[in-house]
Amino acid sequence: MAKSKKKVETMFLVCEETGDYNYTIRRKPGGEKLKLSKYSPRLRKHTSHVEKKK
């Protein structure tokens, strides 16, 4: 029997201050949303980014 594979989805990391889609990630669905401190090119500083589907 073949194993069923969980589908990997493309998610986006969105800047909370500007709303820009700065980064893309590939991960399995489910679990909690990521909240990371990443660099925002528009603001030229690190801001918090939240995972979002487009």
Secondary structure, 3 states (H helix, E strand, C coil): CCCCCCCCEEEEEEECCCCCEEEEEEECCCCCCCEEEEEECCCCEEEEEEEECC
